[in-house]
Amino acid sequence: MSIGFGIWAHFRIGWGETSADGAVTIDPVYCLGLCSVAPAALVDGEPHGRVQAQHLIAAAEHKP
């Protein structure tokens, strides 16, 4: 399963959409400059490398 599909399925939102509670928005990006640790993502401005869907879901759900 792709990272995007795993996240879309979990939060039930697509690219450019925000969850009903406003806690999660999924935006595609062109480059984060993190090729050496790809795939990569930003969660609240914090870079995450070698991510999997489960990693991003956990990071998004454990926001303070």
C-alpha positions in Angstrom: 0.0 0.0 0.0 1.3 3.5 -0.8 2.0 6.0 1.8 -0.6 8.4 0.4 -3.3 5.7 0.2 -2.7 4.6 3.7 -3.0 8.1 5.0 -6.1 8.9 2.9 -7.8 5.7 4.1 -7.0 6.4 7.7 -8.1 10.0 7.8 -10.7 9.7 5.0 -9.4 12.8 3.3 -7.4 13.4 0.1 -4.8 15.8 -1.2 -5.5 19.4 -0.2 -8.2 18.4 2.2 -8.5 18.8 6.0 -10.1 16.4 8.5 -13.5 17.3 9.9 -11.9 18.3 13.3 -9.3 20.5 11.5 -6.4 18.6 13.0 -4.9 17.1 9.8 -4.4 18.5 6.4 -2.7 16.5 3.6 -0.8 18.6 1.0 1.5 17.2 -1.7 5.0 18.8 -1.9 7.5 18.9 -4.7 10.7 18.8 -2.7 11.7 18.8 0.9 15.4 18.5 0.3 15.5 15.1 2.1 16.3 12.8 -0.7 18.8 10.8 1.3 16.1 9.8 3.8 13.2 9.5 1.3 10.3 9.1 1.5 10.0 12.1 3.7 7.3 14.4 5.1 6.8 17.4 7.3 4.5 17.1 10.3 3.9 20.5 11.9 7.0 21.8 10.2 9.2 19.0 11.6 10.9 16.8 9.0 10.4 13.0 9.1 12.5 10.7 7.0 12.1 7.1 5.8 8.4 7.4 6.6 5.7 4.8 6.3 2.0 5.5 6.4 1.8 4.2 10.0 4.6 6.6 11.0 2.8 9.6 9.7 -0.5 8.6 11.2 1.1 8.2 14.6 2.9 11.5 14.3 -0.3 13.3 13.3 -2.4 11.7 16.0 0.2 12.5 18.8 0.2 16.2 18.3 0.2 18.2 21.5 
